[in-house]
Amino acid sequence: MDQRLVFDVGAFNGDDTAYYLAQGYRVVTIEADPSAAVKLRVRFAAEIEAGRCTILNVGVADQDGEATFYLSELAVWNSFDRAMATREGHKAREIRVPCRMFASILREHGVPFYLKVDIEGRDHLCILALSRDDLPPFVSFEADDDAADLVRHLDGLGYRKFRLVSQRGWKPVVIPDAGSARHVIWSGRQWIRLELRKYSALHGALEALRSAFPIAARYADVPANGGPSSTWRFAPGSSGPMPFEIPGPWLTMAEFQHTWICAKTSGILESSWFDVHAALEA
């Protein structure tokens, strides 16, 4: 494992890669979209020349070769899964892209200190490829329907600390103790959320109103290159700080499963983007 290496799997426009580079890491940046990969090579030309950044224009798959990739009208939904690329009525066009198994990428470039994965429905291919013999100390992936299964798998590999993190402000989800006043208030808010979803026109109007006033940028105090804290401007759509930079409690696997069930039944997972963070016991 290389303590100065980060993998950015599903780099999109490179905002996460830019942050990791600014923090002093070397970055292996993986992006399936050929046009996005070209832009990444231009954006990080100096870092590539210096040997600090490697751009891999490949998709992650369960076998080496080529596969159909869907370029969505909403580029952040580009995916090997047509249903993901065309959700909410968006159109998508097909291209063929080269693919590699994630284990072979790890063998070629080394095991990173931090593995960030966001590849629209294929995150599991990276998580399941990890070997017990050499593991990234920190991992994050997008919270999808298989999140609970992937956490159980990571626990079996030796990861002992987990969090479900809202990408609106990068705050870990904390379920208040049952029976407490905070739990009553939290439950009431979730009930209102679920009730609103029954009225699609009203819910759609509220979502449109929220989308009409996006947050232009978010800021966080993070350690800079191992030194004192500095303020970094995170662009909308970026993954934000790395797991070890985010304050807040970590959960055991059992505690995470409880949090996951509560989050699923409350409906909050459908209202925002959430990531799962995992850390080795040490």
C-alpha positions in Angstrom: 0.0 0.0 0.0 1.3 3.4 -1.0 0.4 6.1 1.6 0.8 8.9 -1.0 -1.5 7.3 -3.6 -5.2 7.9 -4.2 -7.5 6.3 -6.8 -10.3 8.5 -8.2 -12.5 5.9 -9.9 -15.2 7.7 -11.9 -13.4 11.0 -12.2 -16.0 12.8 -14.4 -14.6 16.4 -14.7 -11.7 15.9 -12.4 -12.7 18.1 -9.4 -11.9 15.3 -6.9 -8.6 14.6 -8.6 -7.7 18.3 -8.4 -8.3 18.2 -4.7 -6.3 15.1 -4.1 -3.4 16.5 -6.1 -3.6 19.8 -4.1 -3.2 17.7 -0.9 0.0 16.3 -2.2 -1.1 12.8 -3.3 -0.3 11.0 -6.5 -3.6 10.1 -8.3 -4.7 7.3 -10.6 -7.7 8.8 -12.3 -10.1 6.4 -14.0 -12.8 7.6 -16.4 -14.7 5.6 -19.0 -16.0 8.5 -21.1 -13.4 9.2 -23.9 -14.3 12.9 -24.3 -14.0 13.4 -20.5 -10.7 11.7 -20.4 -9.3 14.0 -23.1 -10.4 17.0 -21.0 -8.8 15.4 -17.9 -5.5 15.0 -19.8 -5.6 18.7 -20.7 -6.5 19.9 -17.2 -3.8 17.8 -15.5 -1.1 18.0 -18.2 1.5 19.4 -15.8 0.8 16.8 -13.2 0.9 14.0 -15.7 4.2 15.3 -17.0 5.5 15.4 -13.5 4.4 11.8 -12.9 1.9 12.8 -10.2 -1.3 11.9 -12.2 -2.2 8.9 -14.4 -5.3 9.0 -16.5 -6.9 5.7 -17.4 -9.6 5.9 -20.1 -11.2 2.6 -19.2 -14.4 1.3 -17.7 -14.3 -1.1 -14.8 -15.9 -4.4 -15.7 -16.0 -8.1 -14.6 -13.8 -9.0 -17.5 -11.2 -7.3 -19.8 -12.4 -6.3 -23.3 -15.0 -3.8 -24.5 -18.6 -3.0 -23.4 -21.4 -0.7 -24.3 -21.3 2.6 -22.4 -24.3 5.0 -22.3 -23.6 8.7 -22.5 -26.6 10.4 -20.8 -27.9 13.9 -21.6 -27.1 14.5 -17.9 -23.4 13.6 -18.0 -23.1 12.8 -14.3 -25.4 9.8 -15.1 -23.2 8.2 -17.7 -23.3 4.5 -17.1 -22.9 1.0 -18.4 -26.5 0.6 -17.1 -28.9 2.0 -19.6 -31.6 2.4 -17.0 -29.3 4.6 -14.9 -28.3 6.7 -17.9 -31.9 7.3 -19.0 -33.6 7.8 -15.7 -36.1 10.6 -15.3 -36.7 10.6 -19.1 -33.2 11.6 -20.2 -31.9 10.3 -23.5 -28.6 8.5 -23.9 -26.4 7.4 -26.8 -24.3 4.3 -27.0 -20.6 4.0 -27.5 -18.1 1.2 -27.0 -15.3 1.6 -24.5 -12.4 -0.5 -23.3 -12.8 -2.2 -20.0 -10.5 -3.7 -17.4 -11.0 -5.7 -14.3 -10.2 -3.6 -11.2 -7.8 -6.2 -9.7 -5.5 -5.8 -12.7 -5.5 -2.0 -12.3 -4.5 -2.5 -8.6 -1.7 -4.9 -9.6 -0.4 -2.4 -12.2 -0.6 0.8 -10.2 -0.5 -0.4 -6.6 -2.9 -0.3 -3.7 -3.9 3.3 -2.7 -4.1 4.9 0.7 -7.6 6.0 -0.3 -9.9 4.5 -2.8 -12.8 6.7 -4.0 -15.4 5.0 -6.2 -18.4 6.6 -8.0 -19.2 4.7 -11.2 -23.0 4.7 -11.4 -24.0 1.1 -10.6 -20.6 -0.6 -10.8 -19.0 0.5 -7.5 -19.3 -3.1 -6.3 -16.8 -4.3 -9.0 -14.1 -2.2 -7.2 -15.1 -3.2 -3.7 -15.3 -6.9 -4.4 -11.9 -6.8 -6.1 -10.1 -5.8 -3.0 -7.7 -8.4 -1.6 -7.4 -9.2 2.1 -3.6 -9.3 1.7 -3.3 -5.5 0.8 -6.1 -3.1 1.5 -6.6 0.7 1.2 -6.9 2.1 4.7 -9.8 4.2 3.6 -12.6 3.5 1.0 -15.7 5.4 -0.1 -18.4 4.5 -2.6 -21.8 5.7 -3.6 -24.6 4.5 -1.3 -26.8 2.3 -3.6 -29.2 -0.6 -3.0 -26.2 -3.0 -2.4 -24.5 -0.8 0.2 -25.4 -3.0 3.2 -24.0 -6.1 1.4 -20.8 -4.3 0.5 -20.3 -3.2 4.1 -20.7 -6.8 5.2 -18.1 -7.7 2.6 -15.7 -5.0 3.8 -16.2 -6.1 7.4 -15.2 -9.6 6.4 -11.9 -8.1 4.9 -11.1 -6.4 8.1 -12.7 -3.0 7.9 -14.3 -2.1 11.2 -15.4 1.5 10.9 -18.2 2.7 8.7 -20.3 5.8 8.0 -23.2 6.9 5.8 -22.4 10.4 4.8 -24.7 13.0 3.2 -23.0 14.8 0.3 -24.9 18.0 1.4 -22.3 19.2 3.8 -20.5 15.9 4.2 -22.2 15.1 7.6 -22.4 11.5 8.8 -26.0 10.3 9.2 -26.8 9.8 12.9 -30.0 8.2 13.9 -31.2 9.5 17.3 -31.8 7.0 20.1 -35.2 5.5 20.0 -37.7 7.2 22.4 -35.6 10.3 22.8 -37.0 13.8 22.0 -34.6 14.1 19.1 -35.8 10.8 17.7 -39.4 12.0 17.8 -38.5 15.2 15.9 -36.4 13.2 13.4 -39.2 10.7 12.8 -41.7 13.5 12.3 -39.5 15.1 9.7 -39.2 11.8 7.8 -42.9 11.2 8.0 -43.5 14.6 6.4 -40.9 13.8 3.7 -42.7 10.5 2.8 -46.1 12.2 2.8 -44.9 14.9 0.4 -43.7 12.1 -2.0 -47.3 11.0 -2.3 -48.2 14.2 -4.0 -45.9 14.1 -7.1 -46.8 17.6 -8.3 -46.1 19.3 -5.0 -42.9 17.2 -4.5 -41.7 18.1 -8.0 -42.4 21.8 -7.5 -40.3 21.7 -4.2 -37.5 19.9 -5.9 -37.5 22.4 -8.8 -37.4 25.3 -6.4 -34.4 23.8 -4.6 -32.7 23.1 -8.0 -33.3 26.7 -9.0 -31.0 27.9 -6.2 -28.0 25.6 -6.3 -25.1 26.2 -3.9 -22.4 27.6 -6.1 -19.6 26.2 -4.0 -19.0 24.5 -0.6 -16.1 25.1 1.7 -14.5 22.9 4.3 -11.5 23.3 6.6 -9.2 20.4 5.8 -5.5 19.7 6.6 -3.3 20.9 3.7 -0.5 18.4 2.8 -0.4 17.2 6.4 0.0 20.7 7.8 -2.4 23.1 9.5 -6.0 23.4 8.3 -6.8 25.4 5.2 -10.1 26.2 3.5 -10.8 24.4 0.2 -13.6 25.3 -2.2 -15.4 22.2 -3.3 -17.3 22.5 -6.5 -20.9 21.2 -6.8 -20.9 17.5 -7.6 -17.5 16.8 -6.1 -17.1 14.1 -3.5 -15.8 16.5 -0.9 -13.2 15.8 1.9 -11.7 12.4 2.3 -13.1 10.1 5.0 -10.4 10.8 7.5 -10.9 14.6 7.1 -14.6 14.5 8.1 -15.4 14.9 11.8 -18.1 12.8 13.4 -18.7 9.3 14.7 -17.7 6.0 13.1 -20.0 3.0 13.3 -19.5 -0.7 13.7 -20.9 -2.9 11.0 -24.0 -3.7 13.1 -24.5 0.0 13.9 -24.2 0.9 10.2 -26.8 -1.8 9.3 -29.2 -0.2 11.8 -28.5 3.3 10.4 -28.9 2.0 6.8 -32.3 0.4 7.6 -33.5 3.6 9.2 -32.3 5.7 6.3 -33.9 3.4 3.8 -37.3 3.3 5.5 -37.3 7.1 6.2 -36.9 8.0 2.5 -33.9 10.3 3.0 -31.8 8.2 0.5 -34.1 9.3 -2.3 -33.7 13.0 -1.5 -29.9 13.4 -1.8 -26.6 11.8 -2.7 -25.0 9.7 0.1 -21.6 7.9 0.2 -20.5 5.1 2.4 -17.1 5.5 4.1 -15.1 2.6 5.4 -11.8 2.5 7.4 -9.6 -0.4 8.5 -9.5 -1.1 12.2 -6.0 0.3 12.6 
